[in-house]
Amino acid sequence: MKIDANEISAVGKAYGLMRRAFIAVDSSYCIVHINLYAKKIFGFKKSDIGQSLIQVWEEKGLPVLIDNAGKMHKKFRPQSSFRQRQWKKISARVG
C-alpha cells in the first residue's frame, strides 16, 4: 500500500489527538514523519526526519527497539493473546 505525505500527516494528527505517538519510517527505516505527541514524549526534533530511526532512538537513550534476533523487542510487543496474534501479522524481521 502506498500513501502520500498528506495522508501520513493526517494519520499523525489523528494519532496525536488520541495521545498516541506516530512515527512513519520508509523501507530503509529512515524517519519520514513524526507527530507532535511523539516529539513531546520522546524528544524528537524536526531535524531527525530523514535519519535512521534506530540511530536516533539510540542517541536519545531510549530502550532497545530491536532484539538480537532482529525482531521488535518483547517490551514493545502487545501482551494479550489477541494482540499477539495481530502483532504476528505485522511484525517484520530487520535486515
N, C-alpha and C positions, 0 to 999 in steps of 0.2 A: 504494500500500500504506500502510496506517495502522497504527502501533504505539503502544502506550500507554507511560506513564512507567516502569512496572515493567519492561517489555521493553527499553526503552532502557538502563535501569540494568544489567540483566543482560548485555546486549551489551557495555556499557562495562567491566564487571568481567571478562568473558571476554577482551576485548582486553587489558586490563591484565595478566592472568595470562600472556599471550603477549608481554608487554613491547611493546605497541603502543598508541600514542595513539589515543583515540577522542573526537571532538568532534562532537556532533549539533547540527545547525542546522535552523531551520524555513525556510519558503519565502521569508522576508524576510532570511535569513542572520543571524538572531539566534541566539545560543548557547542551546541547550536543555539540553545535558548535556555535562560534561567528566569523563573518567575520571581516576583518581588518577595514572596514568602521564603523561597529557598535562599535568596540573597540575605534576608534578615536572619534566619536561623543558622545558616552555615557560614555566613560571612563572605559569600561570593561577591565579586565585583564585575562590572561590565567588561573590564579588560580580560576576564577569564574566558570569555566567549572566544572560541576558535582554538583553545588549548585542550590538551588531553584531560579528560575527567579524572582519570586515575592519578595523574601527576598533580593536578590542582587539589584533589581530595587529600593526597598525602602531605602536600605543602601546608594545608590548613590544620594538619594534625588530627584529622578525623579518624574514626575507627576504620579498620581494614575492610574494604569493599569486596575484594576477590580473594578467595582462599587458594591454597596451594594446588588444588585440582582445577583451577581456572573457573570455578563457579562462584556465584554470589554467596558471600559469607552467610552462615546459618543465622546470624544475628539479625540479618535484614530479610530473611525469608518469613512468610506467613506461618503462624503456629497451628491454626486449626486444620483439621484433615481436609475440609472443603477447600480452604485457601491453598493448602499444599498441592492438591490436585490441579487447581487453577495455575499455581506457580509453575508446575512442571511443564505446562503447555507454553509458557512464555519465557522461561529461563533459557539461557544460551551459554555455550562454552566460549571462553575468551581465548583467542589465539589462533 
